[in-house]
Amino acid sequence: MMRIIILSLLLAVANTAIAFDQEQIDTFVDDVVARYDLDRSWVSSLLQQAERKQSILDAISRPAERTREWHEYRDLFVTDQRIAAGQRFWAEHEDTLATVAEECGVPAEIIVAILGVETQYGRQTGGYRVIDALSTLAFAYPPRSDFFRGELEQFLLMVQEHDVDPTSAKGSYAGAMGAAQFISSSYRNYAVDASGDGRIDLWRDWRDVIGSVANYLHTFGWRPDEPITYPVSIEPEQYEALKTERIELKWSAAELRARGIDIPVEVADDAEAMVMELITTDGPQHFVGLKNFYVITRYNHSRMYAMAVHDLGWQIANRRKMARLSD
């Protein structure tokens, strides 16, 4: 009997919601009400409904089990299943992809690949309420509280501008939403009403989703009909002199050519470039990333992410081409 009582008490404690620090909440409410002329009672009521989720804190703060090399990371995303799903998605939304690609200059295969990497074409959009995710990280995760308070502000504005229910909208543990996984500030700044129905819906309207991904890349400087990346041969000591910790376009193609790096002739001398090393099953392999590669990293600040998008997009486009030739 005592064991049952103790177990019941432990379960009760585990299920008890941990309240946010009220002083932090009050300060935040005062700030956003003054800054954006929001209704105080609405903001306060909404935050009272937010729940602090330990699972969100665990997800964002736990260290990775191990650092994945490029070939391991690639194997997560460039799979036969995802390539086939990308072909089906492209066929289903062919007209929208063609229209958007023509308007923004972003190739359909890159849009399709991003949606494949991000959410497997809308199948994995996240199960956390966005209000819980952003509140938890804004008020209970000091390392990035400033950033997430900013995103919580943007969320309050976003739900009013786009007729989104703030208590039911769901996303990732970091508050990324919809098939495109836009955070609140991106939703407000880059999402577009591609369907022309007077509202933006990145959860259910694929025309809005496709148009918004393309607009995001276009806004960050996508260059139509220009290459993305090339494999190159670089000696280890050369790479040490050329690598950068930050993702940046530090070199010009001319500067790299002057150092003996063989870059294809179609790349202009003044093209901005970066040099990177990725670990394959055969060891280190080096690549030159150009402006469009950098643009993909603005969607997710990771060289491996951008390379996965590039490779998945190429595979989908190539298989689509081969399938058409065989018909």
Buried (B, 14 or more C-beta within 10 A) or exposed (E): EEEEEEEEEEEEEEEEEEEBEEEBBEEBBEEBBEEEEBEEEEBEEBBEEBBBBEEBBEBBEEEEEEEBBBEEBBEEBBBEEBBEBBBEBBEEBEEBBEBBBEEBBBBBBBBBBBBBBBBBBBEEBBEBBBBBBBBBBBBBBEEBBEBBBBBBBBBBBBBBEBEBEBBEBBBBBBBBBBBBBBBBBBBBEBBBBBBEEEEBBBBEBBBBBBBBBBBBBBBBEBBEEBBBBBEBEBEEEBBEEBBEEEBEBBBBBBEBBEEEBEBEEEBEEEBBBBBBBBBEEEEEBBBBBBBBBBBBBBBBEBBBBBBBBBBBBBBBBEBBEEEEEEE
